[in-house]
Amino acid sequence: MITLVMTGVIWLFVSVRAVESIINRGLSLKLFLTLTVLQLPNFLIQIIPIALFIAVLFVYGRLNSDREIVVLRAAGMSPLAFARPVLALGLVFTLIGYGLTLWATPKSYQKFRELQWDIRYSFSHVLLREGVFNTISDQITVYIRERSGETELRGLLIHDNRDPAKPATVIAERGAMAQTPSGARVLMFTGNRQEIDRKSGKLSILYFDHYSFDLGGVVNKPDARFREARERSVDELLQLKKTDVGNPKDYGKFVAEAHQRLALPINALGFALIAFLSVMLGGFSRRGQLTKVLAASALFIGLQILDLGLINLTAKNLGLIPAIYAAGFGPVLLAIILLLIHPTPRLLMRRVKNAEPVATN
């Protein structure tokens, strides 16, 4: 439930940011949903450890406040036995995290970037809005009086200023958007094309029944798209050379991204164990568990800040790569050691029985 709520909140923020693309670019609802859904795997890898931390802290805190843990401890249940559900759930979500970082996240983000690229440099996904002057580029302006269906247009006016010496204006009663191998085109019917020669001031008018206006070459599209670190697989990131990166100074970011993906999923188990130990260590207090909750939250936030700081530092100094794994696996190892050395209730009772009686006056 926590994961769904947090995912919904983040999706809402992403949707608000994407509304600008809907308004300015005229994207369809289907394409908008596709763009936002493709970003979810990247958010889930951050959300899952947080959600698991909150869930464990809430459940075991409730058990402790209801004194159920006190009863189970008195019955001889060891801390390790208490931790079995946390360990099992933490391992499951760790495996899910590795599935996200090693496969789902790079694939989805690569598809997201490809759609962004297509929207930016192609008009196949752009819907010309009616009743306004659509600025396609610095030289092309399109006005549509009315849209009918997905492609049919009525009352078209296109001003073409690609040749400043001979600007042209095309007017048509109706038209349609079409996608061809060479790019997007506007097919126009029953209209005229007006062109003026600025040198001579002569106006030329061409009346037509059928006319095709090419939009494919309006935007200068680069020959190739450079792929970011997040859309590359771990194997590819580890095999990259400095010459494969556009800017050699960014080489550290690609290497740090690979090691972050290998260490980040373990946070699900580590944060869950931190929440568990914060409740289990120490005795029961009638004053409540606010101190324990605040201590666990402070440790959790500190580790999150440490992870973010190490990523930025490692990108500049690759010698800090072991620190990324230490920050991820360190809390897990420390928590397991504390669970193993923590005395069981039965052992404590034996120590009490074997203790020498204290003389009293």
Secondary structure, DSSP 8 states (H G I E B T S, - for coil): -HHHHHHHHHHHHHHHHHHHHHHHH---HHHHHHHHHTTHHHHHHHHHHHHHHHHHHHHHHHHHHTTHHHHHHHTT--HHHHHHHHHHHHHHHHHHHHHIIIIIHHHHHHHHHHHHHHHHH-STT----TTSEEE-SSSEEEEEEEEETTTEEEEEEEEE-SSTTS-EEEEEEEEEEEEETTEEEEEEEEEEEEEE-TTT--EEEEEEEEEEEE-TTSS---SS----GGGS-HHHHHH--GGGSSSGGGHHHHHHHHHHHHHGGGHHHHHHHHHHHHHHSS---TT-SHHHHHHHHHHHHHHHHHHHHHHHHHHH-GGGHHHHHHHHHHHHHHHHHHHHHS--HHHHHHHHHHS------
